[in-house]
Amino acid sequence: AKIVINSLLPVAMQKSMILQELDDRSRGSSAGENVRNMYWYSINKVNDVLKVFANKHLMVKFFDATDFLTVTDKNHLYMDKDMFVDKMHLSHRGHYHLAKAQADALGHILKELDERKDIHDDLLYYHNFVVDDWF
């Protein structure tokens, strides 16, 4: 069994759908002092904690939708307006891309689990064959 934890999705406070101002210190990192959106700051913090939790547990996977739901323009991070109908709700396109990305992630997980099962079956066969022959 494998547990998949989905990231919290972005929520905007302004019509521009800006989430964060980026500078050289925060580019590529989680939200910092230059956050303009109190929801995004909290969403980022929760997602960071979920990611750390998943990384500590072999059978837990963190699915992060942030990369394909946001865009960077100069020094700002925005929600992708093609993916949302408003400051909170996914559009049809957003739902499609989210479902596709989740399906792809589940496909990788199932393939990995199937490969592990093959290894487990081989080890079990080897163990039973060798142990039974010795006793």
Rosetta silent file (secondary structure, phi, psi, omega in degrees, C-alpha in Angstrom):
SEQUENCE: AKIVINSLLPVAMQKSMILQELDDRSRGSSAGENVRNMYWYSINKVNDVLKVFANKHLMVKFFDATDFLTVTDKNHLYMDKDMFVDKMHLSHRGHYHLAKAQADALGHILKELDERKDIHDDLLYYHNFVVDDWF
SCORE:     score description
SCORE:     0.000 S_00000001
   1 L     0.000  148.611  178.415    0.000    0.000    0.000 S_00000001
   2 L  -136.915  137.613  177.924    1.103    3.553   -0.672 S_00000001
   3 E  -103.140  131.244  176.454   -0.373    6.776    0.670 S_00000001
   4 E  -112.485  123.548  177.219   -0.438    9.826   -1.586 S_00000001
   5 E  -104.653  121.625  178.417   -0.775   13.233    0.052 S_00000001
   6 E   -84.719  144.123  176.387   -1.876   16.010   -2.297 S_00000001
   7 L   -69.463  154.655  169.757   -0.519   19.520   -1.882 S_00000001
   8 L   -71.273  142.508 -178.150   -2.813   22.344   -0.934 S_00000001
   9 L   -87.670  154.605 -179.776   -3.647   24.410   -4.014 S_00000001
  10 L   -65.180  151.540  175.473   -2.875   28.118   -4.305 S_00000001
  11 L  -135.689  130.461 -179.107   -5.426   30.744   -3.313 S_00000001
  12 L   -98.337  156.916  175.214   -5.136   34.385   -4.357 S_00000001
  13 L  -108.662  -20.234 -176.526   -6.237   37.482   -2.487 S_00000001
  14 L  -117.162  154.951 -179.617   -5.985   39.919   -5.385 S_00000001
  15 L   -60.053  -29.634  179.346   -7.558   39.985   -8.837 S_00000001
  16 L   -68.616  -14.218 -179.334   -4.069   39.876  -10.372 S_00000001
  17 L    64.971   26.109  176.635   -3.725   36.430   -8.765 S_00000001
  18 E   -69.907  139.776  177.977   -0.283   37.318   -7.447 S_00000001
  19 E  -109.020  -39.751 -170.692    1.003   34.925   -4.826 S_00000001
  20 E  -159.445  142.911  168.057    4.469   36.133   -4.049 S_00000001
  21 E   -88.713  132.910 -178.819    7.138   38.682   -4.934 S_00000001
  22 L  -104.806  144.875  169.435   10.388   36.901   -5.669 S_00000001
  23 L  -134.223 -179.132 -175.839   13.900   38.147   -5.089 S_00000001
  24 L   -61.031  -30.964 -178.999   17.264   36.438   -5.372 S_00000001
  25 L   -74.440  -32.834 -172.939   17.046   35.072   -1.824 S_00000001
  26 L  -103.211   -7.800 -177.612   13.615   33.482   -2.186 S_00000001
  27 L   -58.065  124.376  178.754   13.664   32.327   -5.830 S_00000001
  28 L    79.918    1.113  178.348   12.948   28.625   -5.856 S_00000001
  29 L  -113.701  177.216 -179.054   12.396   28.431   -2.112 S_00000001
  30 L   -74.454  172.844 -173.830    9.291   28.519    0.000 S_00000001
  31 L   -57.309  143.039  179.928    7.492   31.702    0.971 S_00000001
  32 L  -132.707 -147.169 -175.816    9.434   34.243    2.979 S_00000001
  33 L   -64.709  -24.771 -173.713    9.232   37.853    4.105 S_00000001
  34 L   -91.537   21.753  179.605    8.211   39.090    0.658 S_00000001
  35 E   -78.184  131.834  179.832    4.896   37.241    0.550 S_00000001
  36 L  -100.234   -2.948 -171.228    1.938   39.435   -0.396 S_00000001
  37 L  -128.159  111.034 -176.464   -0.682   36.791    0.203 S_00000001
  38 H   -63.921  -29.595  177.690   -1.338   35.529    3.725 S_00000001
  39 H   -69.741  -43.783 -177.585   -3.014   32.371    2.364 S_00000001
  40 H   -62.925  -39.180  177.447   -0.084   31.512    0.108 S_00000001
  41 H   -57.710  -48.477 -179.131    2.365   31.847    2.989 S_00000001
  42 H   -68.125  -41.572  178.530    0.350   29.336    5.058 S_00000001
  43 H   -59.572  -44.487  178.897   -0.274   27.035    2.084 S_00000001
  44 H   -61.902  -43.560  179.778    3.459   26.961    1.374 S_00000001
  45 H   -62.782  -45.466  178.785    4.280   26.200    5.011 S_00000001
  46 H   -62.560  -44.614  178.978    1.739   23.353    5.174 S_00000001
  47 H   -61.918  -38.766  176.756    3.002   21.930    1.868 S_00000001
  48 H   -60.805  -43.727  179.903    6.587   22.077    3.151 S_00000001
  49 H   -65.535  -42.362  178.562    5.599   20.109    6.267 S_00000001
  50 H   -63.093  -40.028  179.504    3.673   17.546    4.193 S_00000001
  51 H   -63.714  -45.291  178.426    6.650   17.134    1.857 S_00000001
  52 H   -61.990  -44.233  179.002    9.048   16.548    4.771 S_00000001
  53 H   -58.655  -47.617 -178.916    6.619   14.047    6.314 S_00000001
  54 H   -62.815  -39.419 -179.661    6.305   12.121    3.032 S_00000001
  55 H   -66.681  -22.313 -179.905   10.078   12.054    2.548 S_00000001
  56 H   -85.360  -10.254 -175.266   10.504   10.462    5.979 S_00000001
  57 L  -124.297  123.151 -175.411    8.145    7.558    5.203 S_00000001
  58 L   -57.911  -38.546 -174.243    8.874    4.993    2.516 S_00000001
  59 L   -98.789   21.690  177.257    5.241    4.284    1.675 S_00000001
  60 E  -122.964  133.433  179.720    4.107    7.926    1.558 S_00000001
  61 E  -122.634  137.016  176.102    4.346   10.107   -1.559 S_00000001
  62 E  -100.760  123.758  177.086    3.774   13.861   -1.724 S_00000001
  63 E  -102.605  115.380 -176.948    2.085   15.096   -4.891 S_00000001
  64 L  -106.755  116.129 -178.412    2.839   18.784   -5.476 S_00000001
  65 L   -93.220   -0.524 -173.264    0.617   20.577   -8.000 S_00000001
  66 H   -59.168  -43.176 -173.869    2.233   23.985   -7.505 S_00000001
  67 H   -58.952  -40.101 -177.285    4.565   23.850  -10.529 S_00000001
  68 H   -96.122   -0.489  176.334    1.847   23.484  -13.159 S_00000001
  69 H  -105.524   -2.814 -179.422   -0.714   25.717  -11.450 S_00000001
  70 E  -127.242  159.291  176.178    1.574   28.734  -11.098 S_00000001
  71 E  -134.760  150.860  176.995    3.642   30.925  -13.415 S_00000001
  72 E  -110.508  131.231  178.599    6.591   33.220  -12.809 S_00000001
  73 E  -130.894  112.081 -176.494    6.739   36.607  -14.496 S_00000001
  74 L    56.950 -110.060 -178.133    9.856   38.686  -13.830 S_00000001
  75 L  -113.030   31.427 -178.387   10.013   38.777  -10.019 S_00000001
  76 E  -133.100  147.646  173.367    6.491   37.595   -9.211 S_00000001
  77 E  -109.097  127.779 -178.597    4.756   34.266   -8.737 S_00000001
  78 E  -124.117  156.894  165.162    1.157   34.119   -9.937 S_00000001
  79 E   -71.187  140.077  178.526   -1.601   31.557  -10.131 S_00000001
  80 L   -71.786  114.231 -175.331   -1.922   30.497  -13.778 S_00000001
  81 L   -63.757  -21.978  175.999   -5.090   32.263  -14.958 S_00000001
  82 L   -74.234  -18.201 -176.547   -5.740   29.491  -17.503 S_00000001
  83 L   -97.291   -9.396 -176.539   -5.972   26.998  -14.665 S_00000001
  84 E  -130.721  147.175  175.047   -8.418   28.923  -12.450 S_00000001
  85 L   -90.951  -21.225  177.799  -11.829   30.540  -12.983 S_00000001
  86 L  -152.147 -159.729 -176.339  -11.337   32.847  -10.024 S_00000001
  87 L   -76.701    1.443 -175.665   -8.946   33.347   -7.109 S_00000001
  88 L  -141.732  -35.370 -168.934   -9.694   29.887   -5.710 S_00000001
  89 L   -98.958  135.022  178.079  -11.489   27.468   -8.066 S_00000001
  90 E   -66.418  145.403  172.758   -9.900   25.405  -10.809 S_00000001
  91 L   -82.423  178.167  175.230  -11.124   25.853  -14.377 S_00000001
  92 H   -59.027  -43.017  178.658  -11.967   22.899  -16.637 S_00000001
  93 H   -63.020  -41.703  177.953   -8.417   23.082  -17.942 S_00000001
  94 H   -61.673  -44.497  177.041   -7.064   23.206  -14.385 S_00000001
  95 H   -62.030  -41.696  180.000   -9.083   20.140  -13.393 S_00000001
  96 H   -60.661  -50.743 -177.828   -7.900   18.335  -16.527 S_00000001
  97 H   -66.179  -36.448  176.871   -4.212   19.072  -15.878 S_00000001
  98 H   -64.509  -47.706 -179.786   -4.526   18.227  -12.186 S_00000001
  99 H   -62.737  -41.851  179.629   -6.231   14.894  -12.947 S_00000001
 100 H   -63.579  -45.602  179.308   -3.680   14.071  -15.660 S_00000001
 101 H   -64.185  -39.592  177.464   -0.725   14.855  -13.388 S_00000001
 102 H   -65.663  -41.566  178.540   -2.252   12.812  -10.558 S_00000001
 103 H   -63.331  -41.716  177.397   -2.887    9.890  -12.928 S_00000001
 104 H   -61.918  -44.170  179.315    0.719   10.069  -14.162 S_00000001
 105 H   -62.948  -42.677  177.840    2.010   10.103  -10.581 S_00000001
 106 H   -65.074  -36.057  176.558   -0.195    7.122   -9.676 S_00000001
 107 H   -60.533  -42.907  177.510    1.049    5.297  -12.775 S_00000001
 108 H   -64.505  -41.144  179.416    4.650    5.729  -11.593 S_00000001
 109 H   -63.980  -45.666 -179.817    3.721    4.546   -8.101 S_00000001
 110 H   -63.488  -38.796  177.682    1.915    1.462   -9.428 S_00000001
 111 H   -63.865  -44.322  178.561    4.858    0.618  -11.687 S_00000001
 112 H   -61.644  -44.696  179.229    7.243    0.973   -8.751 S_00000001
 113 H   -64.849  -37.819  178.505    5.045   -1.202   -6.536 S_00000001
 114 H   -64.526  -41.619  177.641    4.753   -3.802   -9.310 S_00000001
 115 H   -64.658  -40.315  176.870    8.556   -3.913   -9.661 S_00000001
 116 H   -64.394  -37.990  179.251    8.900   -4.315   -5.905 S_00000001
 117 H   -63.176  -41.966  177.649    6.325   -7.120   -5.981 S_00000001
 118 H   -60.402  -43.255  178.165    8.366   -8.928   -8.646 S_00000001
 119 H   -64.570  -43.676  178.942   11.480   -8.593   -6.472 S_00000001
 120 H   -60.985  -44.432  179.170    9.508   -9.724   -3.411 S_00000001
 121 H   -62.482  -41.103  178.355    8.127  -12.748   -5.310 S_00000001
 122 H   -63.730  -43.826  179.276   11.645  -13.683   -6.503 S_00000001
 123 H   -65.156  -40.852  178.525   13.032  -13.420   -2.977 S_00000001
 124 H   -63.209  -43.810  177.710   10.134  -15.427   -1.581 S_00000001
 125 H   -61.591  -47.396 -179.767   10.647  -18.144   -4.204 S_00000001
 126 H   -60.959  -45.954 -179.357   14.386  -18.218   -3.533 S_00000001
 127 H   -60.998  -47.915 -178.860   13.828  -18.314    0.229 S_00000001
 128 H   -64.713  -40.743 -179.239   11.277  -21.148    0.008 S_00000001
 129 H   -65.271  -49.702 -177.314   13.388  -23.128   -2.455 S_00000001
 130 H   -68.736  -47.906 -178.025   16.624  -22.836   -0.489 S_00000001
 131 H   -63.892  -43.993 -179.516   15.099  -23.242    2.973 S_00000001
 132 H   -64.178  -35.629 -179.725   12.938  -26.209    1.943 S_00000001
 133 H   -71.484  -29.877 -177.980   15.919  -27.976    0.376 S_00000001
 134 H   -80.290  -24.657 -176.757   18.062  -27.567    3.453 S_00000001
 135 L  -113.260    0.000    0.000   15.505  -28.917    5.889 S_00000001
